[in-house]
C-alpha cells in the first residue's frame, strides 16, 4: 500500500511516544533497529528537514474509505526530538455515534514529555483525569537509546522505506520537488516537498478500490530560533500534572524512577 506507508511516516514520532505511554492499554516492547546507510538524495534531505532542522508547519489531512471518512489537523513546532509542541484535532465518523472529535496536545521540554486532552479520562480508561508527564530519558531507554536519534540515523530509515516505493521525480518546479508512484495493485501517490527546505508540502494518494488520502501543509518554515516558552507546558490554574514515569516503568518491567513528591511544576 504505497500511500498508506507515506501516511504512516507523517506520525512516526507522535505514534512512538504515545505507544510508550499508558494511553495504550497494552504492554509494548520497543526496540530500535540499526539504521540502513542512506543513499538517495530524497532520503537525506527529507530526514535532515524532519529532525535536523528547526521548523514549524500545519498539516490538514483527509481520508475517505468505505469504513468512513476522517479528518485530522496538526500544528507542529519542532526544535529537535526532545523539544517540540504538537496540537492535534482528529474527527471521524462512527456508524453508531456519528462524528467523534478528539483534541490533544503533546509537548516536550527536553526533560519531560507532556500529554493533555479534554477527554483524557476516556483516552486512559478512567486512569487519568488531567495532564500527564513522563521522563524523556525513560522513553529513550525503552527505545534502547541513550539520547535522541540524529538526522543521520533517520536517513537510513527513510531510505529503507523509500526503497520499497517506486518513487520517481517528475514535474518538479523551482518551488516544489514532486515525486510520484503508481501501481495497478496499490494505486497512485504524489508527494511534494518545498524545494528550498525539503519540508513536506503535500501528499495525495488513491487506492485502486477507491480509498483516498490527502495531506496539505501550510505556514511551513525553517525557524532560526523559537521564542522562549514555546516548549513549556503550562497547566490551567489549580490543575495537577501527574508524573506517570514510575507507573510506565512498572508496566514495562523496569525499575521504578525516584519518587517525585511535587507533581506540579
C-alpha positions in Angstrom: 0.0 0.0 0.0 2.1 2.9 -1.3 0.2 5.9 0.0 -0.5 4.3 3.3 3.2 3.9 4.1 3.7 7.6 3.4 0.7 8.4 5.5 2.2 6.5 8.5 5.6 8.2 8.3 4.0 11.6 9.0 3.2 10.5 12.5 6.1 8.2 13.5 7.4 10.4 16.3 4.0 11.1 17.8 2.9 7.4 17.5 6.1 6.2 19.1 5.7 8.5 22.1 2.1 7.7 22.5 2.6 4.0 22.3 5.1 4.2 25.1 2.6 5.7 27.4 -0.4 4.3 29.3 -2.7 5.8 26.7 -2.3 2.5 25.0 -3.7 -0.3 27.2 -1.2 -3.0 26.4 2.4 -3.9 27.0 4.8 -2.7 24.4 8.4 -3.9 23.9 10.1 -1.2 21.9 13.4 -1.7 20.1 15.2 0.4 17.6 17.0 -1.4 14.8 20.3 -0.1 13.5 19.8 2.3 10.6 20.4 1.3 7.0 23.0 3.6 5.3 21.2 6.2 3.3 21.9 6.6 -0.4 19.1 8.6 -2.0 19.0 12.4 -2.2 15.4 12.4 -1.1 16.1 10.3 2.0 19.0 12.5 3.0 17.2 15.8 2.5 13.8 14.6 3.9 15.4 13.2 7.1 17.5 16.4 7.6 14.5 18.6 7.2 12.4 16.5 9.6 14.8 16.0 12.5 17.9 18.0 11.6 16.2 21.4 11.3 14.1 23.7 13.5 10.7 24.1 11.8 7.0 24.7 12.1 4.1 23.6 10.0 0.4 22.9 10.0 -0.9 19.8 8.3 -4.5 19.2 7.2 -5.3 15.6 6.4 -8.4 13.9 5.0 -9.1 10.3 4.3 -12.0 8.6 2.6 -12.9 4.9 2.7 -15.8 2.5 2.8 -15.2 2.4 6.6 -15.9 6.1 6.9 -14.3 9.4 6.3 -11.9 11.2 8.7 -10.0 14.4 9.0 -7.0 15.5 11.1 -5.2 18.7 11.7 -1.7 19.1 13.3 0.1 22.2 14.4 3.7 21.3 14.9 6.7 23.2 16.2 9.9 21.2 16.4 13.3 22.2 17.6 14.6 18.7 17.9 13.2 15.3 19.0 13.2 16.3 22.7 11.9 19.9 22.2 8.6 20.1 20.3 4.9 21.1 20.6 2.1 19.4 18.8 -1.6 20.4 18.8 -3.9 17.9 17.1 -7.6 17.6 16.3 -9.0 14.4 14.8 -12.5 13.9 13.5 -14.0 10.7 12.3 -17.5 9.3 11.5 -18.7 6.5 13.7 -21.7 4.5 12.2 -23.3 4.4 15.6 -22.2 7.6 17.4 -21.9 9.9 14.4 -19.0 12.4 14.4 -16.3 11.8 17.0 -13.8 14.6 17.7 -10.7 14.3 19.8 -8.2 17.1 20.6 -4.9 16.6 22.3 -1.6 18.4 23.0 1.9 16.9 23.1 4.7 19.0 24.4 8.3 18.1 25.2 10.7 20.4 27.0 13.8 18.2 27.0 13.2 16.7 30.4 9.5 15.6 30.3 7.0 14.7 27.6 3.6 16.1 28.4 0.2 14.9 27.1 -3.1 16.6 27.7 -6.7 16.3 26.3 -10.1 17.4 27.4 -11.2 13.7 27.2 -8.1 12.3 28.9 -10.3 10.2 31.2 -11.9 8.5 28.2 -8.5 8.0 26.4 -6.9 6.4 29.5 -9.9 4.3 30.5 -10.5 6.5 33.6 -7.0 6.1 34.9 -6.2 9.8 34.5 -8.4 12.9 34.6 -5.9 15.6 33.7 -2.5 16.2 32.0 0.3 13.7 32.4 4.0 13.7 32.0 6.8 11.2 31.6 10.6 11.5 31.8 12.2 11.7 28.3 15.2 9.7 29.5 12.9 6.8 30.4 11.2 6.8 27.0 14.6 6.8 25.3 15.8 3.9 27.5 12.7 2.0 26.4 13.7 2.6 22.8 17.2 1.4 23.6 18.7 4.9 23.1 20.9 6.9 25.4 20.0 10.1 23.5 17.5 11.2 20.8 18.5 9.9 17.3 20.0 12.3 14.9 19.1 13.0 11.3 21.8 10.6 10.2 20.0 7.8 12.0 16.7 8.6 10.3 18.3 8.9 6.8 18.7 5.1 6.8 15.1 4.5 8.0 13.7 6.8 5.3 16.0 5.4 2.6 14.9 1.8 3.5 11.2 2.8 3.3 11.7 4.6 0.0 13.4 1.6 -1.3 10.1 -0.3 -1.1 8.2 2.5 -3.0 9.0 3.1 -6.7 9.1 6.9 -6.5 10.3 8.9 -9.4 10.8 12.6 -9.7 8.7 14.3 -12.3 7.0 17.7 -12.7 9.3 19.5 -10.2 9.5 23.3 -10.2 11.8 25.9 -8.7 9.5 25.9 -5.6 8.4 22.2 -5.3 10.1 18.8 -5.7 7.5 16.4 -6.9 7.7 12.6 -6.7 5.1 10.1 -8.0 4.4 6.4 -7.7 1.8 4.2 -9.4 0.8 0.6 -9.1 -2.1 -1.4 -10.5 -2.3 -3.2 -7.2 -1.7 -0.4 -4.7 -2.9 2.7 -6.6 -1.2 6.1 -7.0 0.7 8.6 -4.8 2.2 12.0 -5.3 4.4 13.6 -2.7 5.7 17.2 -2.9 8.4 18.9 -0.9 9.4 22.5 -0.7 12.5 22.9 -2.8 14.2 25.3 -0.5 13.8 23.4 2.7 12.6 19.9 1.8 9.8 20.2 4.3 6.8 18.2 3.3 4.3 20.2 1.2 1.6 17.7 0.2 0.7 14.1 -0.4 -2.2 12.8 -2.5 -2.9 9.1 -2.6 -5.6 6.9 -4.1 -6.1 3.2 -3.7 -7.4 1.0 -6.5 -10.6 0.2 -4.5 -11.4 3.9 -4.1 -9.8 4.9 -0.7 -8.1 8.3 -0.8 -5.7 10.2 1.4 -4.7 13.9 1.1 -2.2 15.9 3.2 -1.7 19.6 2.8 0.9 21.7 4.6 0.6 25.4 5.4 2.5 28.0 7.3 5.6 25.9 6.9 9.0 27.5 7.6 12.5 26.8 8.9 12.9 28.6 12.2 16.2 30.2 13.3 15.2 30.3 17.0 11.9 29.6 18.7 10.6 32.1 21.2 11.3 31.4 24.9 8.5 29.3 26.4 7.4 27.6 23.1 8.0 24.2 24.6 7.0 24.9 28.2 3.8 23.2 29.2 1.6 25.4 31.5 -1.4 23.7 33.0 -4.5 25.6 33.9 -4.6 27.2 37.3 -5.2 24.6 40.0 -4.6 21.6 37.7 -2.1 19.0 38.8 0.2 17.3 36.3 0.6 13.6 37.1 4.0 12.1 36.6 3.5 8.6 35.2 7.1 7.7 34.8 7.2 5.1 37.7 3.9 3.6 36.5 5.2 3.3 33.0 8.4 1.6 34.2 6.5 -0.9 36.3 4.3 -1.8 33.3 7.3 -2.3 31.2 9.0 -4.4 33.9 11.8 -1.9 34.6 13.0 -0.4 37.9 10.8 2.5 39.2 12.1 6.0 38.9 12.8 8.0 42.1 9.6 9.4 43.6 8.7 12.9 42.6 6.9 14.4 45.5 5.8 17.5 43.7 3.5 16.6 40.8 3.1 20.3 39.9 5.8 22.3 38.4 
